[in-house]
Amino acid sequence: MKIAGYQGSVNLGAGGGATVKVSSDLNAYGSGGKGLAAIAGAANKWAVAVEAQQEDEDKQSILNAMDIFNKSRYNIMYNDESGLMNTKLEGTAGAGASYTEQINKARQDVLSNTKLHSQKNQLALDHLMYQSAQQGFQTVDQYEQKQKEAVTDLRYDNNIQNSCEFVQKNWNNPQALQDEIIRTQLLTSAIYGKRGAEFIESKSRANIGQVVASAVGASITNEDYGTMRNIMDKYGSYLTANQRAAFEKVAYDKESSAFERNTAKDLYAKYGDNEEAVRKELEGMKGFSGSESGNDFENLLTSFGIQESGGNYNAKNGRTGASGKYQILPSNWPSWSQEAGLPAGAEMTPENQEKVARFKLKQYYDKYGAAGAAVAWYSGETNAQRWVSGKTTDVWGNTWDTPQHGNEPSIKEYAESVTNRAGSVRSTRSMSQDEQDRIIKQYRTIKADHDRIETYKKNKLFEGIKSELFSMFNNGTSYSDAMAWATNQAGSDPDKYVTYRNAVTAIYGPQGRSGSSGGGNGKLDDDAIGVLEDMLQEGKFSSIDQFLAYAANKGASSAQRGKLEKIYNDWYSGTGEFAFDMEGLVQQVAGKNADALYKKKIQNYGRQWVRAYRVKNHGMNPGETELLEALRNCVTTKVYGSYVTEKHSFWFDSTEDIKASDADLIARGIASVNKTGDDWYDVKWLDGTSGKINGAYLAKLLKGDY
């Protein structure tokens, strides 16, 4: 049958969307089943289109769902307040379990709130969230493990720190150090046992090194260099090469400084203020050599064994009771053996004799050198100290070559015998000039400290008697009676005698003429007061009573002595016009190596400038920057004019400039210079007077020709 009027019933459309045209005439679709086939094809295309659209919707939903899930995962891990990755140390315990619980809840929430069209996409979303969750879990789990390790490391480090502090407090106890080393080994094995033998060995050595370094450092701090080197000898393998070298250098520097300091003390005690005698003795002294190296000590140890007993471990001295190869006294063995690390009551076996002798002799050797160690072993450590410091006698007042106990070798003979046999004589080099200079500097410091103490004592004594003397003066007690009282108060103490009599002169004036100079005008001029201040700063007076008595003898009035007392107190306390480190400021201006007279000139200017500033500013001090600027300016040469050196003709004369710096003017007692005529200058002097002088005279004055 012919199908008439057929039109395509399915329009696929440009976008792939299928539409079906509906007709009321069934025959329009053809006969013989063709129409139904056409309908089925159209429906299939429609279903495909619907499925594609649903797939697109699911994909977008999955993307949104994963965005929500990943944000939840981030908050679980990194939230500022509760994020698991923000916890530390013990706080991370259980982080993995907490993460699993929270992430599973987040996963279920997302699944329940996400509607998908197919089971396949449902499973795909679940799988994606699972993978994301697993990544987060691995990160949290690794972090938790690292924090657990950090907790373990922290506890371990705290134990090591405790061990270090313990050996620092017990640096001179060999057993304490040995115990802490064993403890460190056991602790490392117990805490890190699962990491393998190689790790444990490396970790143990590194941290035992810390403990040993702490003990060595404490020994150096406490100036126990014998113990320091004993520790280095026994446990030095735990230290790095750099550590060993650094410790040796620090010890050497400190020993050298101690040697120089002690030498300076001994020389001051011997010669007092006589620096010339100190320098003379230093010229013949031997320098500090530090610790010997190589086989010197081993040779020395062997020499001791031969010297004392011929190498016989069973030898015994009938007179002293000393026993063994090294002839150790019974009174020394108990303490020496324990110092060497042996248990209490250890017997004098050959092995123990070697340990104890080696330990003790090494201590002496490190402190005093080969010869000094021999002196210590033979006659005691105090004699060794005297030997190395250059004393000429032993503790009993005998010279070093005096025979011992009648017919036994002298200390000098014994030391020479031991060291000559060993071939290891220490400290034989002459002292260098630098070493001598450092010792002189130490000597001067000690002297200055002593002088300060003496000055303080004298000043306190003056303060204690000043009020009583003023009371005597005001009550009419005569000068002679006051002097008699002072003499009686001082008794047999010569220092007090001088202080008391100076105090009377300071209050009463010379010969009792208080307020009078004995020379006419009854007071000192300002220039003289300035000279007294300069003398004070130069250290010419050892105490306030000496200063005031000197001023009184020079004519200072009672009022001026009161002013000078305040000046002295300012100088002593470093206040007022003496508040500045004038020497340091001058060195900044002139340089370290400048001529001493040049620096002195600047310093004098600085003092005068500060005094003038304080007068102008009602007792206020200038700022240090302002003073430094004035010192820099004071050395600038200025031209004040010229003078005729030779007349040649009416039209021509030879002239020369009059040049000077402000410091030059002050050095010549001049406050200012102003030209007033062709060859005349108005000069104002520091004492307040003024006058006119001609150019030639001024030029010669400034050059120092007058």
Secondary structure by P-SEA (a helix, b strand, c coil): ccccccccccccccccbbbbbbbcccccccccaaaaaaaaaaaaaaaaaaaaaaaaaaaaaaaaaaaaaaaaaaaacccccccccccccccccaaaaaaaaaaaaaaaaaaaacccccaaaaaaaaaaaaaaaaaaaaaaaaaaaaaaaaaaaaaaaaaaaaaaaaaaaacccaaaaaaaaaaaaaaaaaacccccaaaaaaaaaaaaaaaaaaaaaaaaaacaaaaaaaaaaaccccccaaaaaaaaaaaaaaaaaaaaaaaaaaaaaccccaaaaaaaaaaaccccccccccaaaaaaaaaaaaaccccccccccccccccccccccccaaaaaaaaacccccccccaaaaaaaaaaaaaaaaacccaaaaaaaacccaaaaaaaaacccccccccccccccccccccaaaaaaaaaaaaccccccccccaaaaaaaaaaaaaaaaaaaaaaaaaaaaaaaaaaaaaaaaaaacccaaaaaaaaaaaacccaaaaaaaaaaaaaaccccccccccccccccccaaaaaaaaaaaaacccccaaaaaaaaaaacccaaaaaaaaaaaaaaaacccccccaaaaaaaaaccccccaaaaaaaaaaaaaaaaaaaaaaccccccaaaaaaaaaaccbbbbccccccccccccbbbbbbbcccaaaaaaacccccccccccbbbbbccccccccccaaaaaaaaaccc
